[in-house]
Amino acid sequence: MKQDDIARALAAMVRETPAVRGCALVEAESGLILLRIGDKPEFDPLWEASADYWRMHGRLRGHFDLLGDLGAAVMYHRLGILAIMPCRAQPELLVVCVGENGKIDWGRWQQRIRELGNMIRAAA
């Protein structure tokens, strides 16, 4: 699978979920934006900062062990929701989305992101 195929798959997910206002594939360690879906350049700092949030959780992981592995970090803000979901373990890739409150089935998104991660692993 090439980057174009990954971009098409992620774009289709966004297109099928109109309440998602933007989405990015981000390298967790560096915050590097590998791919962005949507024409909102104002979200770029948010994509990068989300990787910082994910790494902070990793540093504090021991405090949350009794809850198991982190499946997603979802933050509810007054003007929207920020969701950070793991896509691939090595290198660690995240899918970060901004969406409208109460209009997205994040559980379904997690499932589709796992499928996207499987596609990326299979191509590596």
KAFENMO-V116329 format. One record per run of one state. SS is the DSSP state (alpha for helix, beta for strand, coil for the rest). FROM is the first residue (numbers start at 1). TO is the last residue. Records with the same first field share a line. If there is no record, write none. Layout:
SS: FROM-TO, FROM-TO
This chain:
coil: 1-2, 16-19, 28-32, 38-40, 60-60, 68-72, 78-79, 89-92, 100-105, 124-124
alpha: 3-15, 41-59, 61-67, 106-123
beta: 20-27, 33-37, 73-77, 80-88, 93-99
